[in-house]
């Protein structure tokens, strides 16, 4: 197949009949890895919360630092991709993420929460570069009409990583039950220091192995050949040419999509971050942390199953309509968990994962549809909006501290209602001749 560089305003589309199966196959490893790493945060939050005796808002600084990297690094990452291309961008992202994993070792040795937060930021900076490169790359490796379906399929492997991570994290990081705040405060200084050292040190080996894996994947990507292509400016729903406003910021459906990504990631991360503590509440499940962590796999596992199913459904059903349906479904389930207790509250919140499934890839593919030469910057804008994962969990943390963890889920509920709107009408691009 021909290899055409991605530069400037040059318009190059995928070749008819070209086989991109190998490229898509190797890209799935990236989606798996960043899903696995991101979901480990859900395990580390209750772990470090207990070790450093943090409140809910303080523990959510983990997600704040992790997802703030998306806000700070996404636009620079988009510029980097335009200059060095998708392949080199992927290699650089993997190397930076690996370096972030290595910082966990001194952070644990020094028992420093600020250094842990630094490690999360560096790690997420590498993943940001990966996201900016890989998400649009998948959407343009084939027909524009099946872009959303294709991204859902690869994102299903992202969900496989998020499904496995809580279970393995519960074994290797939460293997020893953490003490309650009261037990920790009662410990003599020497025993407290020993306890904190042992608990903080439990993250060292897992993250060293993650660093090794990331560096190995970077080496593989450095030697394999990937096609270099660029998206066209055709609207996949109408087949008509899009207008070019001269800047990615000129596309209304992109800006509304970025808000959708902000709210979706924020809602998904907020729910995932609170699950271990929520399932441990006496009025919900009363589960120990090590047991509750395993149930988190149902939440992320539902997203994996839903993406595999959604990938097939979207070949026959309009992606926008499916997105709206899932938005209303998640809003309903969130309301149910807020209004009930026991098993109903527990399983309704876990079931949200199933309907979360197609949201990110569908919003993303609809948001960058028809951007042409602005696709790289558009991808950066969409990935910048992932900062919702930093803002909304912290806001929900404040709500949980003030009105209780049960009613704090009103925030994700409002997020899901907006996503339903975007699926109904907000995603529709303005075509050439429609004005600016």
JOURCOR-V502066 format. One record per helix or strand of 3 or more residues. SS is the DSSP state (h for helix, s for strand). FROM is the first residue (numbers start at 1). LEN is the number of residues. If there is no record, write none. Layout:
[[SS/FROM/LEN] [SS/FROM/LEN]]
This chain:
[[h/21/31] [h/56/4] [h/61/50] [h/113/27] [h/144/29] [h/181/5] [h/189/13] [h/204/20] [h/248/3] [h/252/28] [h/289/25] [h/319/21] [h/342/15] [h/359/9] [h/372/32] [h/407/20]]
